[in-house]
Amino acid sequence: MPLEPEDGAKALQLITSRYNQREWRKKIEKTLSLPPSGFNDDVQRKIFLYFKIGLQAYKSRRADAPSWIVGGFGTKEVIDRALFKPTVIDPEFTKEHVDFLGKDPGEEVDAVWWDEMLVNWFEEPEEEDEDDESSEDGETASDGDESADSSDTEKTEKAST
């Protein structure tokens, strides 16, 4: 299932507070490359999309994959803009929506937490696949019932001749 609001807030705090720490830059870039569907909360999803687009580096049309500017003045400017004027993210946003950004999420947010967060980000699509498989099994069983019905009909026809 996608990130719960608590974990989503920690992920956004990680992006906005540890961008100047060299050991977190690649992990932040990896997080920015993920689809926004990993956030359960709509507010957090909009904030994530703002950072994903705002921190995207200029690339030519021929570039293969997008990349992100993480660290330095460009990143600080995008974060400060969101903190100063939250309406750049969404016209209905207020300072209360973004007040947690830029604050370190705490010591419990480490490499192990980040790995678990990635697993949680993608858990829901796998569960949907399992549901699809069980519905397909249900269709197969009903197809089997129909073939049993047709064989019963054939037996009845043979018996009447």
VOTOR-598324 format. One record per residue (C-alpha): x, y, z; residue in one letter. Coordinates in steps of 0.25 Angstrom, whole numbers. Layout:
N
> X,Y,Z,a
...
//
This chain:
161
> 0,0,0,m
> 5,14,-2,p
> 12,22,9,l
> 3,25,21,e
> 3,40,24,p
> 13,39,35,e
> 23,32,26,d
> 20,42,14,g
> 23,54,23,a
> 36,47,27,k
> 40,45,12,a
> 37,60,9,l
> 44,64,21,q
> 56,56,16,l
> 56,62,2,i
> 55,76,8,t
> 65,75,19,s
> 76,66,15,r
> 78,70,1,y
> 92,76,4,n
> 97,63,11,q
> 105,55,0,r
> 101,42,5,e
> 86,45,3,w
> 87,51,-10,r
> 86,38,-19,k
> 74,33,-10,k
> 67,47,-11,i
> 69,46,-26,e
> 63,32,-26,k
> 51,36,-18,t
> 48,47,-28,l
> 49,38,-39,s
> 37,29,-33,l
> 23,31,-37,p
> 14,40,-29,p
> 4,29,-26,s
> 13,25,-15,g
> 6,36,-6,f
> -7,33,1,n
> -9,47,4,d
> -14,57,-7,d
> -6,69,0,v
> 7,61,1,q
> 5,56,-14,r
> 4,70,-19,k
> 16,75,-11,i
> 24,63,-16,f
> 20,66,-31,l
> 24,81,-28,y
> 38,76,-24,f
> 39,66,-35,k
> 36,76,-45,i
> 43,88,-38,g
> 56,80,-36,l
> 56,74,-50,q
> 69,78,-57,a
> 68,84,-71,y
> 70,73,-81,k
> 69,73,-96,s
> 58,66,-104,r
> 68,55,-108,r
> 72,52,-93,a
> 69,38,-89,d
> 64,39,-75,a
> 61,51,-66,p
> 70,56,-55,s
> 69,64,-43,w
> 77,76,-37,i
> 79,72,-23,v
> 88,80,-14,g
> 92,95,-15,g
> 85,108,-17,f
> 75,102,-28,g
> 69,92,-18,t
> 69,102,-6,k
> 62,112,-15,e
> 51,102,-19,v
> 49,98,-4,i
> 49,113,1,d
> 39,117,-10,r
> 29,106,-5,a
> 31,110,9,l
> 29,125,7,f
> 18,124,-3,k
> 11,111,-2,p
> 1,115,-13,t
> 12,112,-24,v
> 9,97,-20,i
> -6,98,-20,d
> -15,111,-20,p
> -22,105,-7,e
> -10,102,1,f
> -7,110,13,t
> 6,111,22,k
> 0,100,31,e
> 1,90,19,h
> 16,92,17,v
> 21,96,31,d
> 27,82,33,f
> 36,83,21,l
> 51,86,23,g
> 51,80,37,k
> 59,68,39,d
> 51,55,41,p
> 59,50,52,g
> 69,39,54,e
> 60,28,51,e
> 60,32,37,v
> 72,24,32,d
> 76,15,21,a
> 68,4,26,v
> 56,12,27,w
> 58,17,13,w
> 59,3,8,d
> 46,0,15,e
> 39,12,10,m
> 42,8,-4,l
> 36,-6,-2,v
> 23,1,4,n
> 23,11,-8,w
> 21,-1,-18,f
> 13,-11,-10,e
> -1,-7,-15,e
> 1,-11,-29,p
> 5,-25,-25,e
> -7,-27,-17,e
> -16,-23,-29,e
> -9,-33,-37,d
> -13,-44,-27,e
> -28,-39,-28,d
> -27,-40,-43,d
> -22,-54,-42,e
> -33,-59,-33,s
> -44,-53,-42,s
> -38,-60,-54,e
> -38,-73,-46,d
> -53,-70,-43,g
> -55,-69,-58,e
> -48,-82,-61,t
> -56,-89,-50,a
> -69,-83,-57,s
> -64,-88,-71,d
> -62,-101,-65,g
> -76,-101,-60,d
> -81,-98,-74,e
> -74,-109,-80,s
> -80,-118,-69,a
> -93,-113,-73,d
> -91,-116,-88,s
> -86,-130,-85,s
> -99,-132,-77,d
> -107,-127,-89,t
> -99,-136,-98,e
> -102,-148,-89,k
> -117,-145,-88,t
> -117,-144,-104,e
> -110,-158,-105,k
> -120,-164,-95,a
> -132,-159,-103,s
> -127,-165,-116,t
//
